[in-house]
Amino acid sequence: MSDVVKTVSEYVDNVLIPNEDKIPTDYLDEFIRMGFFRIGHSEQYGGLGLSLRDQILLQMQFGRTKLGFRNQFSTTTTLASGLLDQFGEAELLEQVNNGTVISMAYTEPEKTSSTTYERVDDNSWKINGSKLYISNSPLATWFIVFASGTFFLVHKDQVEIGNPHVKMGQEENPVADVYFNDSISTKMLGQEGRALPLAEGAFTRGRLIVTAVSVGMCMRMCDEMVAYAKARNVFQHQLVQGLIADSVAKTYAAKATVIEAATNFSPLSSSSAKLFCTNAACQVADNAVQVLGGYGIMRGHIIEQFYRDVRVMRLYEGTDEIQKLNIAKHFKEGILNE
């Protein structure tokens, strides 16, 4: 465990878990000071320069507490800051280092992309279209917009943001639709028409981040099951032990899977890990509610919250079905030969 991961693990145990009843935004200044906005990009631009493996271990720790805390910086560091690093956007990454939120505007209402752009002059473009379910959009200062195969940077003053959606879980991650009506961008990111492979690469890495958070949730839920079973003096019952054992086995397997996927990173390893681990997390959540009984469905308990929060992990960065298609596409001569 690196020093950074150890520091975050202790912070989660000593500060965040004991204060899960607090409002996450109250910790924003502290998150900036501790460098949480720097975890997704290189030291060249003021980031922590973490390896993918260390990023995965770090996200597991954030997954052990309520997700509202990491949602302050998750959309920025999971996808956006890594892309900006590739583009050499030093000024923007300096803003990120100081807590600026950047959202990825990618998903659209229809299956295919209909967001378009039109050149205004040598240094500006006009964007038209809409994006659906954009995480942290009400908090974002900048949007990285995918339009007709090209990435553009658009300031919040140039867009219309809809009302936040009311969701089943992850209520502290505001999600809204974003509308571009002759929105002006003065920054094209990368080469024109070359955004799709960059987006695919970002999502391939982002899948492992989501996967690692899911594993962290499993770890916490296992701890909560054991603590409750001991406190209620029901741990000795074999049926309760069976639920806990099943959850612990799934958690160990999921943790090993995501670490292996980060160590031998590829589209195949990323999709395989996400498919397996996020489904395991949903099964562990169900077991946890079963062990805790009525207590596990009471609002305010972390198990009840995780039960609602974890389901979307099978949708983020590509649904289960997308992962299955990716696995079939990239599995050619066997796992050992990839």
N, C-alpha and C positions, 0 to 999 in steps of 0.2 A: 504494500500500500504506500503510495507516494505521500509526501508531506502535505500536499494540497488536499488529497482525498482524506487523509487522517484529520486534518483541520476541519473540513466540512462535516465529517462524520461526528466529531465531537460537538460541533456547533448545532447540528441537527438534534443530537441527544440532549444537550444542556440548555439550548435556547428555544429551538423551534417546536419540538414535541411538547415541552411543558407549556407552551403559549399558543396552542392551536386554536384557542378560543379568541385570539386577537385578530385584528384586521391586518392582512398581509401588507397593505401599502404602508403601514406604520413602520415596516422594516426596510423600506426601499433605500433610504440613505445608508443603512448599514450594509445592505446587499451590494451597493455601489462601492462602498469603502472596502469590502472584503474581496472585491474583484469578480463577483458573480457574473457581471456583464462582459467579462473578458475571457470566459471559458471556451468560446467558440472560434477564436482566431489566434494568429501567430504572434510571437513576441515582437516581430518586426513592426507591428502596428499597435503595440501596447497590450496585446493579449497575453494569456498565460502560456500559450504554446504547448498545450497538452496533447499527448498522443491520443489517438482514437480510443485505445484501451483505457487510459486514465479518464477520458471524458465519460466513458461508459461506467466506470467504477464511481465516478463523482455523481452521475445522474441516479445511480442506485440509491445513494445516500439521500438525495432530494426526494426520491420516491417513498422514503420511509415516513415522511410527514405529510401533512395535508398539501395538496397540489397547488393551492392558492399562493403559497410562498414562491415556488419556482415559476409560476405563471407570470410573475413580474418581469422575468427576463427570458422565459423559455422560447417564445417565438423569435426573439432577436438572436439568441445564441444557437438555436437548433438549426436554423436554415440561413438566415440573413447574413450574419456576420462572417460565416465561412465563404459565402459568395462574394461579399465585399472585399474579403482578403484576397481572393483570386483575382479580382479586378484592380487591386492596388489602391483602393479608395481610402487613403490615409485620413483625410479630414472627416469622413463619415464615421470611420472606426474610432476616431478620437471622441466623437459625440457618443458613440455606443459605450465607450469606456466610462463615460460620465453619466450613463443611465438613460440615454435616448432609446426609445422603443421603435423598432422597425418591423413592420408586418409584411409577410409574403402574400401578395394578392394573386392567387393562382386559380383556385376553383371557380367554376362558372355554373350558371343555372342549367345550361345544356351540356350534352356529352362532349361536344367539340367546342373549341375556343372561338368566340365571336368578337372578342375585344380587339379593336383595330387602332392603328396609329397613322398619322399623316404628318409629313414633314412641313413645318411652318417656315423655317429658315435653316441656316447651317448649324444652329445650336439649339433648336427647340422643335418639339413634336407635339401634336395634339392627339390625345388618347380618348377613345370613346368605347363604352361597354360597361359591364357590371361584373362584380365578383361576389361569390356566395360564401357565407360562413367563414369570414376572415377573422382568425384569432387575434385578440388584443387590438383590433382595429380602432376601437374608441380611445385607446391610449397611445396610438402610434403617432409619431411625428413624420415618419417617412414610410412610403410603400414601395416595395419592389414589385413591379407589375409585369406580368407576362402578357404580351400583346403581339399576335401574329408572328410567333416564333422569336421575339426579341424582348429583352429585359429593359425596362425603363425605371428610373427613380422619380417618384412623384411625391410632392409635399402635401401634407394634410389639408392645407388651405385650398388645394386644387380639386378636392374630392368631396363628395357627399356621403356621409356615413349614416346608415339606417339605425333604427333603434336596436339595442342589444337583444338577441334572441333569448327566450326563456328555455333553459335546457334541463334535462333530467339530472345531470351531474356537472361537476366542475363549474359551479356557478361563479367562482371568483376569477374565471378566465372569460372576460367579455368577448362575445362573438357577434359580429354584425355583418350585414352586406355593405359593399362599397360600390359607389356609382361614379363613373367617369364620364362627364359631359363636357366635351371640348377641354378636358383637363390638360394643362400645359406641363410638359416635362422638359427640363433643360439638361438632362443627363441620360444618355443611352449607356447601358452597362454591357460591356463586351461587344462582340461583333453583331452586326445586324443579321437576323435570321439564324443565329447560332445558339439560342437560349435553351432549346429543348434538351440537348445532351448535358448541359450544365445543370438544368433543373433535375434531370434524372439522377445525376450524381449527387446533388444536394439531398434529394429525397432518399436515396440509398443510404446515406449516412444518417439522415434524420430518423429513418426507421429504427436504427439501433439505439438512438437516444430514447425514443418512445418505448422501445423494448426494455431498456435498462430501467426506466422509471417504473414500468410494470413489475419488474423483478424486485425493485425496492419495495413496492407495495406488498408483494408476496411476503417478503421478509418481515415487514411490520405486522401483517395479518397473522402470520405464524406466531409471532411473539404475543400478540393480543389473545389468541386462542389459548395458548399455554397458560398465560397469566390468569385468564378468566377461569379456566378449568381447575386450576389449583386453588384459586380463591373460593370457588363454589364447591370444592371438594368432590369434583366429578371426574378428575383426571384418571382415576383408577378404572373407570368403566371402559371396557374394551371398544365399544362402539364409538365413544368419544376419542379414544386413542387412535382408532382407525381413521377418523376424519382428519385428525392432526397429522398423523403419519403420512397420509396421502398428500396433504398440503406441503409438508416439509420435503417430501421426495420430489414433488413438482417444482418446488422452489429451488432446490439444489440443482436439478436438471436444467431449469431455466437459467439460473445464474451461470452454470458452466457453458450453456449454449451461447449466450450473448457474449461472454468473454472470448470464446472460441471464434465467434463471428467477427469480433473486432480485431482479434489477433491475425486471422486469415481473412481479411476483409474482401468481399466481392458481392455483386448483386445476388448471387445464389445464397451466400451465407447470411446476408442481411434479411432477405425475404423469408428464408427458412426460420431464422431466429425470431423474427417478428410474429410469424404465423404461430409458432409453437408457444412462445412465451406469453403473448397477450391472451391466447386461449387458456393457458395454464393459470394466468392471473384471474381470469373470470371464474374458473373452477375453484380456485383457492378462496375467492371472495364468497362464493356460495357456501363452501364448507365452513367458513368463518361465521357466517350468519347462523348456520345450523348449530355450531358449537355454542355460540352465545345466546341462542334462542331469542326470546323477546327483547333482550337487551341489545341484540345485534341489529334490530330494526328501528331503534329509537334515535330520533334526530339528535345530533350533537355528539354521537359516538363515532369514532373514526372508522369502525367497521361498516356502519350504515353509510357513511360518506364514501368510503372506498368502493362499496358495492355499487353505488350509482356512478362513481367516477371512472371505474375501470372499464366499463363497457365500451366507451368511445375509443379506447386504445386499439380496438380491432378495426377502427375506421380511419384513425389518423394515419397520414403518410401512405395511404393505400389500404383498401379493405382486405379482408381475408382472401377474397376471390382474386384480387389483383396480385396478392402474394403467391397464390397458387399458380397463376399464369406466369409470373416471373420465374418461379421455381422450375416449371416445365420448360420454359424458354432457355434457361441457363444450364439446366442439367443435361449434360451431353455424354460424357464418358465415365460418369461416376464421381461421387464426392471426393474420393481420394485423389483423383486426377485433375480436379479443378484448381 
